[in-house]
Amino acid sequence: MSYSGIGPEIPFEGPSDGGDSTTTNLNQWYTQGDQAYIIVSSVLVLIMVPGLGFLYSGLARRKSALSMIWACMGALSVVTFQWYFWGYSLAFSTTATGPFIGDLTHFALKNTLGAPLATAPLIPELLYSFYQLQFCAVTAAILMGAIAERGRLIPAMVFVFAWATLVYCPIAYWVWNANGWAFKYGVLDYAGGGPVEIGSGLSALAYSMVLGRRQEKMMINFRPHNVSLITLGTTLLWFGWLGFNGGSSFGANLRAVMACWNSNLTAVFGAATWCLLDYRLARKWSMVGWCSGAISGLVAATPSSGFIKPWASVILGITTGVVANFSTKIKFLIRIDDAMDVFAEHAIPGIVGLIFNALFGDTAIVGLDGVNTGAPSIPGGWVNGNYKQLYIQIAYIVAASAWAFVMSAILAYGINFIPGLKLRASEEAELMGMDDDQLGEFAYDYVEVRRDYLAWTPAHNEAHGEGSTVTPGERHGIGAHASMAEGKEPSEDSSTGAQHTGIGGDRHAAAAEKITPAV
């Protein structure tokens, strides 16, 4: 059954403190369809966390594959507590009046039950808080790409708690809380170009900077170890992203459908563009390139899918595919080892999507939710004659980028100086792999079996008596790594077949252009 009015079908008339379920039916102001849709969307977004784990695991080397999955799931655990404890209140407090961050009115979900928020009138606040929890968790999981192959796990979890409190919650408050400065300024950010994409991308860049580059001599023959796992992770991300973007309409309505359409269009055109750009270099089609392009398209759709028309999403997908592809080379210019390209794959496409809102944001799309139909507070972009929206979006991009990078760097440096919380593992641990050093478990049983076998079996056919030993070097399949295990420099002999590939850790296996430093 539908209704013809604008706004909720039944205006909320209950108490602002959430209500008393012992005396009042708190469901009476909401439709079951809207609630069911956002519950399902919450679950879809949650699926993105293991999806990121599989993606990062496939992109890493097999000796660090499991640690990437653990990092993403660990981030989910930490954020769930943080969000319940005070994260939700700091980001979405309804009583805070300041422009930067909320108060503790909703500490431990206090006063969070049946009342709606002004920005989401179709669902109760308890459901809204659960849905937004998944956003923060996914953002923290994206950020975990920064620790790849050299970061310790427990210090990273400490960082996640502090980061969620001091980076994510403030930016979310700015743009999604009715009292935030960006919300009042008129910023158009549908599902998280600032809090999620810029927040994760710039924070990952700062964390990678503090960690330092991976040992260059350990980058021999580097390539993503499992492309099938990368594809599985990308598929789970895409599946969850439809709940991420579709659910951000906060109801089962046409704007949700439009957001899903736009997300798919941007993803497929981003994937096609990325593949074509990679083909021009390698003359072969890349599955990793397809996944990277699809993800960059979905990221760009995050801030824009609920504001722009489908034809604009096609342009956005192509633009993002080009910009994000070339942005993977920025890390070589600035010499920060962003191993999973979080900056290029999330911050940059998020910025592009926010800019597109200024150019192509359309009030006709906004009004599809039946709540913001004709709302003067959302004037659209250039297609509606609102030309000042461009500098509003740029100001927001600069503020979110600066806050995320600077605050993350301060947090990372600070935690790194705490005894026992050094962010980076030792060089020996890096050689062995993070799975062995941090977990003691392995993504593949043959990694452990081979290591145990070589620890006790000589690398030749001669019989040995009891007590024979094998040198550490004989336990490594790559000759240069064997030399390193014995404290020697990697062999430069070109006949070993163990030369550096030259890709410098580039996830797309495309050679980085040689950068000549300025004099």
ZAMARGU-4260 file (C-alpha; in steps of 0.2 Angstrom, whole numbers, plus 5000, padded with zeros to 4 digits):
<rodrens>
0) 5000/5000/5000 | 5007/5017/4995 | 5003/5035/5000 | 5004/5051/4991 | 5010/5063/5004
5) 5028/5070/5006 | 5038/5063/5021 | 5033/5049/5033 | 5017/5041/5031 | 5013/5043/5049
10) 5022/5058/5057 | 5031/5053/5073 | 5022/5059/5089 | 5031/5050/5102 | 5044/5056/5115
15) 5061/5061/5109 | 5070/5050/5121 | 5065/5035/5111 | 5049/5030/5120 | 5043/5017/5132
20) 5039/5000/5124 | 5030/4994/5140 | 5016/5007/5137 | 5018/5011/5118 | 5019/5002/5102
25) 5035/5010/5095 | 5033/5002/5078 | 5017/5012/5074 | 5025/5026/5065 | 5035/5016/5053
30) 5031/5004/5039 | 5037/4986/5040 | 5044/4987/5022 | 5056/5002/5026 | 5062/4993/5042
35) 5065/4977/5033 | 5074/4985/5019 | 5086/4994/5030 | 5089/4978/5041 | 5093/4968/5025
40) 5104/4983/5019 | 5114/4982/5036 | 5118/4964/5033 | 5123/4967/5016 | 5135/4981/5021
45) 5142/4969/5035 | 5147/4956/5021 | 5159/4969/5014 | 5170/4967/5029 | 5175/4949/5025
50) 5175/4954/5006 | 5188/4967/5010 | 5198/4953/5019 | 5198/4942/5004 | 5202/4956/4993
55) 5217/4961/5003 | 5222/4943/5006 | 5223/4939/4987 | 5233/4955/4984 | 5246/4951/4997
60) 5258/4937/4996 | 5253/4920/5003 | 5264/4921/5018 | 5254/4936/5024 | 5237/4932/5017
65) 5228/4926/5033 | 5234/4942/5043 | 5224/4953/5031 | 5208/4944/5034 | 5211/4944/5053
70) 5215/4963/5052 | 5198/4966/5044 | 5188/4955/5055 | 5197/4963/5070 | 5193/4980/5065
75) 5175/4975/5064 | 5176/4969/5082 | 5184/4985/5088 | 5172/4996/5079 | 5157/4987/5085
80) 5162/4990/5103 | 5167/5008/5100 | 5151/5012/5091 | 5141/5005/5105 | 5152/5013/5118
85) 5152/5031/5112 | 5155/5031/5093 | 5136/5033/5088 | 5133/5047/5101 | 5149/5057/5095
90) 5143/5055/5077 | 5124/5057/5078 | 5119/5064/5094 | 5103/5073/5093 | 5106/5086/5107
95) 5124/5092/5102 | 5124/5110/5096 | 5142/5112/5091 | 5147/5111/5072 | 5161/5098/5074
100) 5157/5083/5085 | 5143/5076/5096 | 5140/5074/5114 | 5137/5058/5125 | 5119/5059/5126
105) 5118/5042/5117 | 5132/5034/5127 | 5130/5015/5126 | 5115/5017/5116 | 5106/5027/5129
110) 5090/5035/5123 | 5092/5026/5107 | 5076/5017/5102 | 5060/5022/5093 | 5062/5040/5089
115) 5068/5045/5071 | 5082/5057/5066 | 5077/5072/5056 | 5089/5066/5042 | 5081/5048/5042
120) 5062/5050/5047 | 5057/5033/5039 | 5066/5022/5052 | 5068/5022/5071 | 5084/5028/5078
125) 5089/5010/5085 | 5089/5004/5067 | 5098/5019/5060 | 5112/5017/5073 | 5114/4998/5068
130) 5115/5003/5050 | 5128/5017/5053 | 5138/5005/5063 | 5142/4994/5048 | 5148/5010/5038
135) 5161/5013/5052 | 5166/4995/5052 | 5168/4994/5033 | 5179/5010/5033 | 5190/5004/5047
140) 5192/4987/5037 | 5197/4997/5021 | 5210/5007/5032 | 5218/4990/5036 | 5225/4989/5019
145) 5239/5000/5026 | 5246/4987/5037 | 5249/4974/5023 | 5265/4963/5025 | 5273/4973/5038
150) 5261/4980/5051 | 5258/4972/5068 | 5240/4968/5072 | 5237/4973/5090 | 5244/4991/5088
155) 5233/4992/5073 | 5218/4988/5083 | 5222/5001/5096 | 5224/5013/5081 | 5207/5008/5075
160) 5198/5013/5091 | 5206/5030/5092 | 5204/5033/5074 | 5185/5029/5074 | 5184/5041/5089
165) 5194/5056/5082 | 5193/5054/5063 | 5178/5045/5057 | 5165/5051/5070 | 5169/5070/5068
170) 5168/5069/5049 | 5152/5059/5050 | 5145/5072/5061 | 5150/5086/5050 | 5140/5080/5035
175) 5127/5068/5041 | 5121/5076/5058 | 5109/5090/5056 | 5120/5101/5067 | 5136/5098/5058
180) 5144/5112/5049 | 5145/5103/5032 | 5127/5098/5033 | 5122/5116/5036 | 5134/5122/5023
185) 5124/5112/5010 | 5137/5099/5006 | 5130/5085/4995 | 5137/5068/5001 | 5125/5054/4999
190) 5133/5038/5007 | 5150/5043/5013 | 5163/5051/5001 | 5170/5061/5015 | 5168/5049/5031
195) 5171/5033/5022 | 5181/5035/5006 | 5192/5051/5010 | 5192/5045/5028 | 5199/5028/5024
200) 5210/5033/5009 | 5219/5048/5018 | 5221/5039/5034 | 5228/5023/5026 | 5241/5035/5017
205) 5246/5042/5034 | 5247/5025/5042 | 5258/5019/5028 | 5269/5034/5029 | 5272/5031/5048
210) 5275/5012/5045 | 5288/5015/5031 | 5291/5006/5015 | 5292/4987/5014 | 5310/4981/5012
215) 5314/4983/4994 | 5325/4968/4994 | 5310/4958/4999 | 5299/4964/4984 | 5307/4951/4973
220) 5295/4943/4961 | 5281/4952/4970 | 5263/4950/4963 | 5246/4947/4970 | 5246/4928/4975
225) 5228/4923/4972 | 5218/4932/4959 | 5203/4921/4962 | 5202/4927/4980 | 5203/4945/4974
230) 5188/4942/4962 | 5178/4934/4976 | 5182/4949/4988 | 5177/4961/4974 | 5161/4951/4971
235) 5156/4952/4990 | 5160/4970/4990 | 5149/4974/4975 | 5135/4963/4983 | 5136/4973/4999
240) 5138/4990/4991 | 5121/4989/4984 | 5115/4989/5002 | 5128/5002/5006 | 5122/5014/4993
245) 5104/5008/4991 | 5101/5008/5010 | 5107/5026/5011 | 5090/5032/5006 | 5084/5025/5023
250) 5069/5018/5016 | 5062/5006/5002 | 5059/5019/4989 | 5063/5025/4971 | 5079/5034/4977
255) 5086/5017/4983 | 5083/5009/4967 | 5091/5024/4957 | 5106/5022/4969 | 5108/5004/4965
260) 5106/5007/4946 | 5119/5021/4947 | 5131/5010/4957 | 5130/4996/4944 | 5133/5008/4930
265) 5148/5017/4938 | 5156/5000/4943 | 5155/4992/4925 | 5161/5007/4916 | 5175/5010/4929
270) 5180/4991/4926 | 5179/4993/4907 | 5190/5009/4907 | 5203/5002/4919 | 5205/4986/4908
275) 5207/4996/4893 | 5220/5006/4901 | 5230/4991/4907 | 5228/4982/4890 | 5237/4997/4881
280) 5253/4992/4892 | 5252/4974/4893 | 5242/4969/4878 | 5233/4956/4889 | 5217/4958/4899
285) 5219/4959/4918 | 5206/4952/4931 | 5215/4962/4944 | 5212/4977/4933 | 5194/4973/4931
290) 5192/4971/4950 | 5201/4988/4953 | 5191/4997/4941 | 5174/4990/4948 | 5179/4995/4965
295) 5184/5013/4960 | 5168/5015/4951 | 5158/5009/4967 | 5168/5021/4977 | 5164/5035/4966
300) 5146/5031/4967 | 5146/5031/4986 | 5144/5050/4987 | 5134/5052/4971 | 5123/5038/4967
305) 5108/5046/4976 | 5111/5063/4968 | 5114/5061/4949 | 5105/5053/4934 | 5111/5037/4926
310) 5119/5046/4911 | 5130/5055/4923 | 5135/5039/4931 | 5141/5032/4915 | 5152/5048/4913
315) 5157/5046/4931 | 5162/5028/4929 | 5173/5032/4914 | 5181/5047/4922 | 5185/5037/4938
320) 5192/5023/4929 | 5205/5035/4921 | 5209/5045/4936 | 5210/5031/4948 | 5221/5021/4937
325) 5234/5034/4935 | 5233/5039/4953 | 5240/5022/4957 | 5257/5030/4952 | 5256/5044/4965
330) 5263/5033/4979 | 5279/5031/4969 | 5280/5050/4967 | 5278/5053/4986 | 5287/5037/4991
335) 5274/5031/5002 | 5271/5012/5001 | 5252/5011/5000 | 5253/4993/4997 | 5234/4990/4993
340) 5232/5007/4984 | 5219/5012/4997 | 5222/5031/4993 | 5221/5028/4974 | 5206/5016/4975
345) 5196/5025/4989 | 5201/5043/4992 | 5203/5048/4974 | 5187/5041/4967 | 5178/5048/4982
350) 5184/5065/4978 | 5179/5063/4960 | 5161/5057/4965 | 5159/5073/4977 | 5164/5084/4962
355) 5151/5076/4951 | 5138/5080/4964 | 5142/5098/4961 | 5141/5097/4942 | 5127/5084/4940
360) 5117/5084/4957 | 5099/5084/4952 | 5084/5088/4964 | 5074/5076/4953 | 5084/5062/4960
365) 5084/5068/4978 | 5065/5069/4978 | 5063/5051/4973 | 5064/5046/4992 | 5047/5054/4995
370) 5054/5064/5009 | 5065/5077/5001 | 5054/5081/4987 | 5055/5099/4983 | 5066/5102/4998
375) 5074/5119/4997 | 5089/5113/5008 | 5095/5102/4994 | 5096/5113/4979 | 5106/5102/4967
380) 5121/5106/4957 | 5125/5115/4940 | 5111/5105/4931 | 5099/5115/4942 | 5108/5131/4941
385) 5117/5130/4958 | 5134/5135/4953 | 5141/5139/4970 | 5139/5120/4974 | 5156/5117/4967
390) 5166/5128/4979 | 5155/5120/4993 | 5160/5103/4988 | 5179/5108/4986 | 5179/5116/5004
395) 5172/5100/5011 | 5185/5089/5002 | 5199/5099/5008 | 5193/5099/5026 | 5190/5081/5026
400) 5206/5076/5018 | 5217/5087/5029 | 5208/5081/5045 | 5209/5063/5040 | 5228/5063/5036
405) 5234/5075/5049 | 5224/5067/5064 | 5229/5049/5058 | 5247/5053/5056 | 5247/5061/5074
410) 5238/5045/5081 | 5250/5033/5072 | 5265/5042/5078 | 5258/5043/5096 | 5254/5025/5097
415) 5270/5020/5089 | 5280/5028/5104 | 5270/5018/5117 | 5280/5004/5124 | 5274/4987/5117
420) 5264/4995/5103 | 5276/4998/5090 | 5267/4998/5073 | 5279/4989/5062 | 5285/4971/5064
425) 5304/4967/5063 | 5313/4964/5047 | 5315/4945/5051 | 5296/4945/5054 | 5293/4953/5037
430) 5304/4940/5029 | 5294/4926/5037 | 5277/4933/5034 | 5264/4941/5045 | 5255/4925/5046
435) 5269/4916/5055 | 5274/4931/5065 | 5257/4938/5071 | 5246/4923/5070 | 5255/4907/5070
440) 5242/4901/5057 | 5242/4901/5039 | 5230/4904/5025 | 5236/4888/5016 | 5242/4872/5024
445) 5256/4869/5012 | 5265/4885/5017 | 5266/4878/5035 | 5270/4860/5029 | 5283/4866/5017
450) 5291/4876/5031 | 5291/4862/5043 | 5297/4849/5030 | 5312/4860/5025 | 5316/4864/5043
455) 5321/4845/5045 | 5325/4839/5028 | 5341/4843/5018 | 5339/4851/5001 | 5349/4837/4993
460) 5348/4818/4991 | 5362/4813/5003 | 5358/4803/5018 | 5361/4812/5035 | 5363/4805/5052
465) 5354/4810/5067 | 5356/4828/5072 | 5360/4835/5055 | 5354/4853/5052 | 5349/4863/5038
470) 5355/4881/5035 | 5341/4894/5036 | 5344/4899/5018 | 5339/4882/5012 | 5322/4884/5019
475) 5317/4898/5007 | 5312/4894/4989 | 5319/4911/4982 | 5337/4912/4981 | 5339/4930/4986
480) 5328/4927/5001 | 5339/4912/5006 | 5354/4924/5006 | 5345/4936/5017 | 5340/4923/5029
485) 5359/4919/5031 | 5363/4938/5034 | 5369/4941/5016 | 5364/4953/5003 | 5352/4946/4989
490) 5361/4939/4975 | 5362/4950/4959 | 5366/4935/4948 | 5353/4937/4933 | 5354/4918/4931
495) 5345/4914/4946 | 5328/4919/4940 | 5325/4928/4956 | 5327/4946/4949 | 5316/4960/4955
500) 5301/4962/4943 | 5302/4981/4944 | 5284/4983/4948 | 5288/4990/4966 | 5274/4982/4974
505) 5261/4989/4962 | 5245/4978/4965 | 5241/4979/4946 | 5258/4971/4941 | 5261/4986/4929
510) 5278/4993/4929 | 5280/5010/4938 | 5287/5024/4928 | 5304/5029/4934 | 5303/5045/4944
515) 5317/5058/4942 | 5318/5068/4958 | 5318/5087/4957 | 5335/5095/4959
</rodrens>
